[in-house]
Structure formats: C-alpha cells, structure tokens
C-alpha cells in the first residue's frame, strides 16, 4: 500500500488524529474547524495557561489552541471574556432535562449524581440518552440497593425518590448484606462511577454494613461518595476510619453542612489524612442553607440536636413558609423538599477558600420552579461573589475547583481524563464568561433564575448556550460511564 499522510493519520490513536489533521490541513492551506472561539482569555488550571488564544474545535474535540487566526464553519468572537474548561458538578441530584438545562446556564457541562447515586443503574442511563444538553452520570446508590435488598418485589427506585422509604428499613441480616453486595457489584458492572452513600438517611445501616459495601467498591477500584452518618467531626472520623479499613478512596460530600460548627477541625483532619497517603477529597456548596426531603430519616427524633436547628429554621420549599411543630408534622406526612438554615457564612467562606476543596452544587430537583437556588447558581456565585467581589480566592484557583480537581477525582473513568482541561485532544466542553459581570441571580424566592455573565457554553463541540440563551433542541450530552463489564454479581467475585 502506498504510504500517505492520510494513511498515517488513520492509523494513529484517536487522541492524536485531530492534531495530525490540523497539521495536514495547515500544510495544504488554512484549516477549517467546525467551531472557533476567537479572541478569548483562555484559562486552563491544569497547565496554568492564561493568555489570549483562539480555539479550534472539530468532531467534538479541541483541535487547536493558537495565537494565530483560525477559520471555522462557525466563528464566535469572545474577546474580553474568559474561556475556561466546562464546569464539572460532582453532586447534582436534579437529573431531568429541565434541571440540566438550568445548570448549563450556570456554565456546567458535566453534572453527576454521585452522593445518593441511582439504582438500578442501566435503566437510568438508558432513560437519559439523547435527553440532556450536558454530560451526565451516576454512582450506584447504596440507599437504592438497600431498599431493593429488603423489598425485591417493589418497583425500581432512583436517586432521591428512595430517601423517604429507605429510612424505615430494619438492621440488615446476612442475607440482606449479601443482596446489597450483589446489587452494588451489578451496578458497577453496568458502568457505575463509584458507590454513593447517604448514611444519615439509612440510620439502621451499621458500621459493619457500610464497611462491607466499602469493600465492594475497593475491590472494583472505585471511590465511595459519602454523606456521613450525622453532622460534625465524629461522623466524619467514622467515615474516614471505615474507609481506611476497607482501603477505599473516599469523597466526603458537602463539607460545609457535614461539619457544621466543626469545620475548623475537619479541614485539617482531611488535610492530614491526605498527607499521610490516603486518597480523600471533599466538596462544598456556596450557601448557608441545606435542602433535603422532610420525610427522610434525617428528620427522625433527635433531628434538632443533629442539625443544630429548630422548626423555625426549616422552610417548606413549595410555599416558602417557616415551619412550626404543627406544620412540620403535617408536611412530614405529605413528603417534600425543605430548606434548612444551618450553616454560618464564615465556615462556608473558609471551605470555599481552602486548597483542594472542590465546588459542587448538591442541587436538588426543581419541582414546579421551587427548590434551592444552588442548583442554578453555584458556579457563578463562586466566580462572582466569592472570587471577584470578596477576593477569597483567585480566579484561577476558583476555576480549578470547578474543572481539573473534580476531573481528577474521577480519573479512574477514562471519559474524565479528557474533561476539565483545555488541551488539544480534550473534549470540547467549554464555558465562556465575563469575569467582570458573572454572578448568580437565583434566590430562594426565585430559585431557577439563570446566572448572568455566562455567554457561551459548549458541550462535546456543540453550542448549548449562545449569547446567554439556551439553544433550543441542543442535546449533545453524553453518558459518563465506566466500561461495561461481565457479570460481577456472583458471591466471592
């Protein structure tokens, strides 16, 4: 066969083909890309790049980063704006098309349900295909697997919908523990990104049960994503000690609310644990209020002491009313989301500014436009309010917490190795914003109000937000998923 440059390109691995195609086209004349973002301030925390560059995109990948003029089928002038890797939200419960569209306007290009996870997993991934403007994915959820172990005849439960039911289950016997292990192995074989735990929602799951599930994750070489048993340093120590025994990588969710008043002690504990060689990470959302379902076990007897709040600190999300003992009892029987004012500004600021702490929204589903604003404004709030206005951290550090740090937490998943960075061959997931005007506009009264100052969002090379508005019908989001495996559900596997 005659050796030509075209043949050489075809023989190369995919990650190099784009660069060779650019070289080949450059030799023949000016390369023409599918999309070009021109004149922007490109900021890439993975490499420290901070310079005016033009970005050429082809076939869903970044194909060129250049200070030279690039030609494209579509050219968007982003002069005066920052071009950053698309934001990665590791903690996104809202996984409907509308919820994910709201996230896109906050600059998010990948939103993952890692805390509670979902169960069963394969059918959930199938249900999401072609319906998302941004990338999506999930862990296999211990709460859902636990519910299935006790109620195998019940219908499938997915994500937060199981929280009101799983809390009433009894302590697991050997048979239920084995059923849970089998279910979690099955979910990992179906591509689960790890194993998600809401231990505070499953109070009868003792430490032995949690350790057994941690060991399933360790055997599969995936992390566990953990909402601790209670709030404060003792519960965080329990999670760390259990993870050490199981030899599994640990991610502690929403450290601001998980720590409450113990944050000054918790952050150094996490740092020292990591310095000792243990794989541990954590995250924070930039709000003083939390949100969850009122019918969940989190509000069983003793909740005031556990959360450090009382009835008047809890708001019924649907109406905005502060609860009383009477309305608390009534709404708990109905079931639904509440907002709890339980953190202090100083602790949230400390966590946001702390090195290595990832930004993640913990955004719960919006129901009839009601809910917590963190699902719509987390990332713009950090960039605008905390980085630019309060100067708690530099813009580059803020971007790192939204891009390369969450990508590295998931680098056991091949798809995440090409996200969270701006490099030739990386996925063309990009967020363009004005650093002078970017800000959250979502409030507790109007929680779905889109962020301001985010002009363009590109997902897999497709523009999903153009000039600040959603592009109608753009659904380029792809599943983030581990490779499907052969059946791993059998005992002893």
Residue, then its C-alpha position, 0 to 999 in steps of 0.5 A: x500500500x502506498x504510504x500517505x499522510x492520510x494513511x498515517x493519520x488513520x492509523x494513529x490513536x484517536x487522541x492524536x488524529x485531530x492534531x495530525x489533521x490540523x497539521x495536514x490541513x495547515x500544510x495544504x492551506x488554512x484549516x477549517x474547524x467546525x467551531x472557533x472561539x476567537x479572541x478569548x482569555x483562555x484559562x486552563x488550571x491544569x497547565x496554568x495557561x492564561x493568555x489570549x488564544x483562539x480555539x479550534x474545535x472539530x468532531x467534538x474535540x479541541x483541535x487547536x489552541x493558537x495565537x494565530x487566526x483560525x477559520x471555522x464553519x462557525x466563528x464566535x468572537x469572545x474577546x474580553x471574556x474568559x474561556x475556561x474548561x466546562x464546569x464539572x458538578x460532582x453532586x447534582x441530584x436534579x437529573x431531568x432535562x429541565x434541571x440540566x438545562x438550568x445548570x448549563x446556564x450556570x456554565x456546567x457541562x458535566x453534572x453527576x449524581x454521585x452522593x445518593x447515586x441511582x439504582x438500578x443503574x442501566x435503566x437510568x442511563x438508558x432513560x437519559x440518552x439523547x435527553x440532556x444538553x450536558x454530560x451526565x452520570x451516576x454512582x450506584x446508590x447504596x440507599x437504592x440497593x438497600x431498599x431493593x435488598x429488603x423489598x425485591x418485589x417493589x418497583x425500581x427506585x432512583x436517586x432521591x425518590x428512595x430517601x423517604x422509604x429507605x429510612x424505615x428499613x430494619x438492621x440488615x441480616x446476612x442475607x440482606x448484606x449479601x443482596x446489597x453486595x450483589x446489587x452494588x457489584x451489578x451496578x458497577x458492572x453496568x458502568x457505575x462511577x463509584x458507590x454513593x452513600x447517604x448514611x444519615x438517611x439509612x440510620x439502621x445501616x451499621x458500621x459493619x454494613x457500610x464497611x462491607x459495601x466499602x469493600x465492594x467498591x475497593x475491590x472494583x477500584x472505585x471511590x465511595x461518595x459519602x454523606x456521613x452518618x450525622x453532622x460534625x467531626x465524629x461522623x466524619x472520623x467514622x467515615x474516614x476510619x471505615x474507609x481506611x479499613x476497607x482501603x477505599x478512596x473516599x469523597x466526603x460530600x458537602x463539607x460545609x453542612x457535614x461539619x457544621x460548627x466543626x469545620x475548623x477541625x475537619x479541614x485539617x483532619x482531611x488535610x492530614x489524612x491526605x498527607x499521610x497517603x490516603x486518597x480523600x477529597x471533599x466538596x462544598x456548596x456556596x450557601x448557608x442553607x441545606x435542602x433535603x426531603x422532610x420525610x427522610x430519616x434525617x428528620x427522625x427524633x433527635x433531628x434538632x440536636x443533629x442539625x443544630x436547628x429548630x422548626x423555625x429554621x426549616x422552610x417548606x420549599x413549595x410555599x416558602x413558609x417557616x415551619x412550626x411543630x404543627x406544620x412540620x408534622x403535617x408536611x412530614x406526612x405529605x413528603x417534600x423538599x425543605x430548606x434548612x438554615x444551618x450553616x454560618x457564612x464564615x465556615x462556608x467562606x473558609x471551605x470555599x477558600x481552602x486548597x483542594x476543596x472542590x465546588x459542587x452544587x448538591x442541587x436538588x430537583x426543581x419541582x414546579x420552579x421551587x427548590x434551592x437556588x444552588x442548583x442554578x447558581x453555584x458556579x457563578x456565585x463562586x466566580x462572582x461573589x466569592x472570587x471577584x467581589x470578596x477576593x477569597x480566592x483567585x480566579x484561577x484557583x476558583x476555576x480549578x475547583x470547578x474543572x481539573x480537581x473534580x476531573x481528577x477525582x474521577x480519573x479512574x473513568x477514562x471519559x474524565x481524563x479528557x474533561x476539565x482541561x483545555x488541551x488539544x485532544x480534550x473534549x470540547x466542553x467549554x464555558x465562556x464568561x465575563x469575569x467582570x459581570x458573572x454572578x448568580x441571580x437565583x434566590x430562594x424566592x426565585x430559585x431557577x433564575x439563570x446566572x448572568x455573565x455566562x455567554x457561551x457554553x459548549x458541550x462535546x463541540x456543540x453550542x448549548x448556550x449562545x449569547x446567554x440563551x439556551x439553544x433550543x433542541x441542543x442535546x449533545x450530552x453524553x453518558x459518563x460511564x465506566x466500561x461495561x463489564x461481565x457479570x460481577x454479581x456472583x458471591x466471592x467475585 
